Amino acid sequence: MKIARIFAHRVDLPLVEGSYKWSGGKSVSVFDSTIVGVETACGVVGYGEVCPLGPFYLPAYAEGVRAGLKELAPHLIGYDPREIGKLNHRMDAALKGHAYVKSGIDIACWDILGKVSGLPVCTLLGGRFGESVRLYRAISQLPPDEMAANVASYRAQGYTRFQLKVGGNPDQDIERIRAARAILQPSDRLVADANTGWTQHEAVRVVRAVRDLDVYIEQPCLTYEECLSVRRSTDHPFVLDENVDSLEMLLRAKSELAMDVVNLKISKLGGLTKTRQIRDLCVSMGIAMTLEDSWGGDITTAAIAHLAHSTPEELRFTSTDFNSYVTVSNATGAPQRVNGFMQASNEPGLGITPRFDVIGPRLVDVTG
């Protein structure tokens, strides 16, 4: 079995809430997502999805996915998509860095491997743990009372995990955290996610001001060293996200006791293969994980579900269902939220089929 074609479509994903806002005044109203297809000479096709959170979140942007695919794809024609480790080695040799460009290809190859073996991807990634995957809801940055109202609304829909977008004015962020925590039950989990938005002194001030509350602190500052300093100033459970972009950074953070939970984003790390490697190491070291991606639609949600479902429940802090945040469905067969949980498909591969009437024409099409 050999790769004969790699192609890509573009699809816009408008948000149900109209816009998504986080630290530093950043916001997005329509996400630009790339659907990646890998086709074999015998006609089997696998799909992946890559959707950066705008060009100002991580070193990734939507047009960069498609430009990178045009550069990378010719080097992969003729390779066996089932030999995913070998394929990743080839991608890293052909294109230094740009992990997010490689992610869609890697996911698509896992989809192919599942289809030809007759197994769902979560089985191939280690097996299905539990009946379902618990989800969190990201709460877009708004005035404190509006954010608290949104938390209450989503809690009524079954969510019990909430990621509050802070990282703005520290005084207002303290109000946001207090307002949200006040309406939750003791068993609910609240994460104050600054997305690198605070300076070190602001972060220390905020964590001291909410010392009495049950809240997780996520990625307060831009640099790892600043986050580590804040971590050492608080007894709140601590989450790292943006700074953990490689196996090396995970090992450093573990050795310095820099976090209690780590956020693993599939495209940030280069696909399911490398995310699984880090996931498995986290399992062996007892580090809990949020398992997700930067953004996406149905195909991304399916990949997240398979990764999360193949992770032991006791170390699966939470995941998310991005397809419920957007107004456009780009594939059938994707997991759907039920009372704050989702399930990975039992069908072979990812279990999805792209909606070709939605995703538009091919913008990238590379053949041998």
C-alpha positions as CSV (number, residue, x, y, z in Angstrom):
1,M,0.0,0.0,0.0
2,K,1.5,3.3,-1.1
3,I,0.5,7.0,-0.8
4,A,-0.6,8.2,-4.3
5,R,-2.1,11.6,-3.5
6,I,-2.2,14.2,-0.7
7,F,-4.8,16.9,-1.0
8,A,-6.5,19.5,1.1
9,H,-9.8,21.5,1.3
10,R,-10.6,24.7,3.2
11,V,-13.7,25.2,5.2
12,D,-14.9,28.2,7.3
13,L,-16.2,27.4,10.8
14,P,-18.3,30.3,12.2
15,L,-18.9,30.2,16.0
16,V,-22.2,29.6,17.6
17,E,-21.6,32.4,20.1
18,G,-20.5,34.8,17.4
19,S,-16.9,35.2,18.6
20,Y,-14.3,33.7,20.9
21,K,-12.2,36.0,23.0
22,W,-9.2,35.4,25.2
23,S,-6.2,37.2,26.6
24,G,-4.6,40.3,25.1
25,G,-7.8,41.3,23.3
26,K,-7.5,38.4,20.9
27,S,-10.7,37.1,19.2
28,V,-11.9,35.0,16.3
29,S,-15.4,34.8,14.8
30,V,-14.8,32.4,11.9
31,F,-12.1,29.7,12.0
32,D,-10.2,28.8,8.9
33,S,-9.9,25.0,8.9
34,T,-8.0,22.7,6.5
35,I,-9.2,19.2,5.8
36,V,-6.3,17.0,4.8
37,G,-6.8,13.8,2.7
38,V,-4.3,11.0,2.1
39,E,-5.2,8.7,-0.7
40,T,-3.5,5.3,-1.5
41,A,-2.9,3.8,-4.9
42,C,-5.6,1.2,-4.1
43,G,-8.2,3.9,-3.3
44,V,-8.3,4.0,0.5
45,V,-8.6,7.6,1.7
46,G,-7.9,8.9,5.2
47,Y,-8.7,12.3,6.6
48,G,-7.3,14.7,9.1
49,E,-8.0,18.3,10.1
50,V,-5.8,21.3,11.2
51,C,-7.3,24.5,12.5
52,P,-5.0,27.0,14.2
53,L,-6.5,29.4,16.8
54,G,-5.9,32.4,14.6
55,P,-2.3,33.4,13.6
56,F,-1.6,35.0,17.0
57,Y,-2.0,32.1,19.4
58,L,0.7,29.5,18.6
59,P,3.3,29.7,15.8
60,A,0.8,28.4,13.3
61,Y,-1.6,30.0,10.8
62,A,-4.3,28.6,8.4
63,E,-2.6,29.5,5.1
64,G,0.6,28.0,6.5
65,V,-1.0,24.6,6.7
66,R,-1.8,24.6,3.0
67,A,1.5,26.2,2.0
68,G,3.4,23.6,4.1
69,L,1.4,20.7,2.6
70,K,2.5,21.8,-0.9
71,E,6.1,21.7,0.3
72,L,5.9,18.5,2.3
73,A,3.5,16.3,0.3
74,P,5.8,15.5,-2.7
75,H,8.3,13.9,-0.3
76,L,5.7,11.4,1.0
77,I,4.3,10.0,-2.3
78,G,5.1,6.3,-2.5
79,Y,5.4,5.8,1.3
80,D,3.2,3.3,3.1
81,P,0.7,5.2,5.2
82,R,0.4,2.3,7.6
83,E,4.1,2.7,8.6
84,I,3.3,5.8,10.6
85,G,6.5,5.9,12.6
86,K,8.5,5.7,9.4
87,L,6.3,8.4,7.8
88,N,6.8,10.8,10.7
89,H,10.6,10.3,10.4
90,R,10.3,11.2,6.7
91,M,8.2,14.3,7.4
92,D,10.7,15.5,10.0
93,A,13.6,15.0,7.5
94,A,11.8,16.8,4.7
95,L,10.5,19.7,6.7
96,K,12.1,21.0,9.8
97,G,9.7,22.2,12.5
98,H,6.2,23.2,11.5
99,A,4.6,20.5,13.5
100,Y,1.1,21.7,12.8
101,V,1.6,21.2,9.0
102,K,2.4,17.5,9.6
103,S,-0.5,16.9,12.0
104,G,-3.3,16.5,9.4
105,I,-1.2,14.0,7.4
106,D,-0.5,12.0,10.5
107,I,-4.1,11.9,11.6
108,A,-5.2,10.9,8.1
109,C,-2.7,8.0,8.1
110,W,-4.2,6.8,11.4
111,D,-7.6,6.9,9.8
112,I,-6.2,4.8,6.9
113,L,-4.6,2.3,9.3
114,G,-7.9,1.9,11.1
115,K,-9.9,1.4,7.9
116,V,-7.6,-1.2,6.5
117,S,-7.3,-3.1,9.8
118,G,-11.0,-2.8,10.5
119,L,-10.4,-1.2,13.9
120,P,-11.3,2.2,15.4
121,V,-8.3,4.5,16.0
122,C,-8.7,4.4,19.8
123,T,-8.1,0.7,19.7
124,L,-4.9,1.2,17.7
125,L,-3.8,3.9,20.2
126,G,-4.0,1.6,23.1
127,G,-7.6,0.5,23.8
128,R,-10.9,2.1,24.9
129,F,-10.9,3.2,28.6
130,G,-14.3,3.8,30.0
131,E,-17.7,4.4,28.4
132,S,-17.3,8.1,27.6
133,V,-15.0,11.1,27.7
134,R,-15.7,14.0,30.0
135,L,-15.7,17.4,28.4
136,Y,-14.9,20.9,29.4
137,R,-16.4,24.1,28.1
138,A,-14.2,27.1,27.3
139,I,-15.9,30.3,28.5
140,S,-15.0,33.3,26.2
141,Q,-13.6,36.4,27.9
142,L,-16.4,38.8,28.8
143,P,-17.4,40.9,31.8
144,P,-17.5,38.8,35.0
145,D,-21.3,38.6,35.3
146,E,-21.7,37.5,31.7
147,M,-19.0,34.8,32.0
148,A,-20.7,33.5,35.1
149,A,-24.0,33.4,33.3
150,N,-22.4,31.4,30.5
151,V,-20.9,29.0,33.0
152,A,-24.4,28.5,34.5
153,S,-25.9,27.9,31.0
154,Y,-23.4,25.3,30.0
155,R,-23.6,23.6,33.4
156,A,-27.3,23.2,32.7
157,Q,-26.3,21.4,29.5
158,G,-24.3,18.8,31.5
159,Y,-20.8,20.2,31.6
160,T,-18.9,20.0,34.9
161,R,-15.5,21.2,33.7
162,F,-15.0,24.9,32.7
163,Q,-12.0,26.7,31.3
164,L,-12.4,30.4,32.1
165,K,-10.6,32.7,29.7
166,V,-8.8,35.2,31.8
167,G,-5.4,36.9,31.2
168,G,-6.8,40.4,31.0
169,N,-7.1,43.1,33.7
170,P,-6.1,41.4,36.9
171,D,-8.8,43.1,39.0
172,Q,-11.5,42.0,36.5
173,D,-10.0,38.5,36.3
174,I,-10.2,38.1,40.1
175,E,-13.9,39.1,39.8
176,R,-14.3,36.6,36.8
177,I,-12.9,33.7,38.8
178,R,-14.9,34.5,41.9
179,A,-18.2,35.0,40.0
180,A,-17.8,31.7,38.1
181,R,-16.7,29.6,41.1
182,A,-19.7,30.9,43.2
183,I,-22.3,29.3,40.9
184,L,-20.5,25.9,40.7
185,Q,-20.9,22.8,42.8
186,P,-18.0,21.6,44.9
187,S,-17.4,18.7,42.6
188,D,-17.2,20.9,39.5
189,R,-13.8,21.9,38.2
190,L,-12.9,25.5,37.2
191,V,-9.7,26.3,35.3
192,A,-8.6,29.9,35.1
193,D,-6.7,29.9,31.8
194,A,-4.7,33.1,31.1
195,N,-3.3,31.9,27.8
196,T,0.1,33.6,28.7
197,G,-1.7,36.9,29.2
198,W,-0.5,38.0,32.6
199,T,2.9,39.4,33.5
200,Q,4.6,37.6,36.4
201,H,3.6,40.1,39.0
202,E,0.0,40.2,37.8
203,A,-0.2,36.4,37.9
204,V,1.1,36.3,41.5
205,R,-1.3,38.9,42.6
206,V,-4.3,37.1,41.0
207,V,-3.4,33.7,42.5
208,R,-3.0,35.2,46.0
209,A,-6.3,37.0,45.6
210,V,-8.2,33.8,44.9
211,R,-6.2,31.7,47.4
212,D,-9.4,30.6,49.1
213,L,-11.1,29.2,46.0
214,D,-11.0,25.8,44.4
215,V,-9.5,26.7,41.0
216,Y,-6.8,25.5,38.7
217,I,-4.4,28.0,37.2
218,E,-3.4,27.5,33.6
219,Q,-0.5,29.0,31.7
220,P,-0.4,32.4,33.4
221,C,2.6,33.9,31.7
222,L,4.4,33.8,28.4
223,T,7.6,32.0,29.3
224,Y,8.1,28.8,31.1
225,E,10.4,30.4,33.7
226,E,7.7,32.9,34.6
227,C,5.1,30.2,34.9
228,L,7.4,28.2,37.1
229,S,7.9,31.2,39.4
230,V,4.1,31.6,39.7
231,R,3.7,27.9,40.3
232,R,6.1,28.2,43.3
233,S,4.0,31.1,44.6
234,T,0.7,29.2,44.8
235,D,-0.8,26.0,46.1
236,H,-3.5,25.9,43.4
237,P,-3.3,23.0,41.0
238,F,-1.3,24.2,38.0
239,V,-1.7,23.5,34.3
240,L,0.9,24.1,31.6
241,D,-0.2,24.4,27.9
242,E,1.6,26.7,25.4
243,N,5.1,26.1,26.8
244,V,4.9,22.3,26.5
245,D,5.4,21.9,22.8
246,S,7.8,18.9,22.8
247,L,8.9,15.8,24.6
248,E,11.9,17.7,25.9
249,M,9.8,20.4,27.5
250,L,7.6,17.8,29.1
251,L,10.6,16.2,30.7
252,R,12.0,19.5,31.9
253,A,8.6,20.5,33.4
254,K,8.3,17.1,35.1
255,S,11.8,17.3,36.6
256,E,11.1,20.8,38.0
257,L,7.6,19.9,39.2
258,A,6.2,22.7,37.1
259,M,2.7,21.4,36.7
260,D,0.0,19.0,38.0
261,V,-1.8,18.8,34.6
262,V,-0.5,19.3,31.1
263,N,-2.6,20.3,28.1
264,L,-1.7,18.3,25.0
265,K,-2.8,19.7,21.7
266,I,-2.6,17.3,18.7
267,S,-1.5,19.8,16.1
268,K,0.9,21.7,18.4
269,L,2.8,18.4,18.8
270,G,2.6,17.3,15.2
271,G,-0.2,14.7,15.1
272,L,-1.6,11.7,16.9
273,T,1.7,9.8,16.8
274,K,3.8,12.3,18.7
275,T,0.9,13.2,21.0
276,R,0.5,9.6,21.9
277,Q,4.2,9.3,22.7
278,I,3.9,12.2,25.1
279,R,0.6,10.9,26.4
280,D,2.1,7.5,27.2
281,L,5.0,9.1,29.0
282,C,2.6,11.2,31.1
283,V,0.7,8.0,32.0
284,S,3.9,6.3,33.1
285,M,4.8,9.4,35.2
286,G,1.3,9.9,36.6
287,I,0.7,13.3,35.0
288,A,-3.0,14.2,34.3
289,M,-3.8,15.6,30.9
290,T,-6.2,17.7,29.0
291,L,-6.4,16.1,25.6
292,E,-7.5,18.3,22.7
293,D,-6.3,20.5,19.8
294,S,-6.1,24.2,19.0
295,W,-9.5,24.2,17.3
296,G,-11.4,22.4,14.6
297,G,-14.7,20.8,13.6
298,D,-16.0,17.3,13.3
299,I,-12.8,15.6,12.1
300,T,-10.7,17.3,14.9
301,T,-13.3,16.3,17.4
302,A,-13.2,12.7,16.3
303,A,-9.4,12.6,16.6
304,I,-9.6,14.1,20.1
305,A,-12.2,11.6,21.1
306,H,-10.0,8.6,20.0
307,L,-6.9,10.0,21.7
308,A,-8.8,10.7,24.9
309,H,-10.8,7.4,24.9
310,S,-7.5,5.5,24.7
311,T,-6.1,7.2,27.8
312,P,-6.6,5.8,31.3
313,E,-9.5,7.6,33.0
314,E,-7.7,8.5,36.1
315,L,-5.2,10.6,34.1
316,R,-7.7,12.0,31.7
317,F,-8.5,15.4,33.2
318,T,-10.7,16.6,30.4
319,S,-11.2,17.1,26.7
320,T,-13.4,19.2,24.4
321,D,-15.9,18.9,21.6
322,F,-15.1,21.6,19.2
323,N,-17.8,20.6,16.8
324,S,-20.4,21.9,19.3
325,Y,-18.8,25.4,19.2
326,V,-19.3,26.0,15.5
327,T,-22.3,26.3,13.2
328,V,-20.9,24.2,10.3
329,S,-20.5,20.4,10.3
330,N,-17.7,19.3,8.0
331,A,-18.1,15.5,8.4
332,T,-20.7,12.9,9.4
333,G,-20.0,10.3,12.0
334,A,-18.3,12.6,14.5
335,P,-18.8,12.3,18.3
336,Q,-21.7,14.4,19.6
337,R,-21.9,15.7,23.1
338,V,-24.4,14.1,25.5
339,N,-24.7,15.7,29.0
340,G,-21.1,16.9,29.0
341,F,-19.6,13.7,27.6
342,M,-18.7,12.2,24.2
343,Q,-17.7,8.8,22.8
344,A,-15.2,7.9,20.1
345,S,-16.8,6.0,17.2
346,N,-16.7,2.2,17.1
347,E,-16.3,2.3,13.3
348,P,-13.0,1.6,11.6
349,G,-10.6,4.5,11.5
350,L,-11.8,7.9,12.8
351,G,-15.4,6.9,11.9
352,I,-16.1,10.0,9.9
353,T,-16.9,10.9,6.3
354,P,-16.3,14.5,5.1
355,R,-19.2,16.5,3.8
356,F,-17.9,17.3,0.4
357,D,-20.8,19.8,-0.3
358,V,-19.5,21.8,2.7
359,I,-15.7,21.6,2.5
360,G,-15.4,23.0,-1.1
361,P,-12.8,22.3,-3.8
362,R,-9.3,21.0,-3.3
363,L,-6.8,23.8,-2.8
364,V,-3.9,21.4,-2.6
365,D,-3.6,18.3,-4.8
366,V,-0.2,16.6,-4.9
367,T,0.3,13.3,-6.8
368,G,3.2,11.2,-7.9
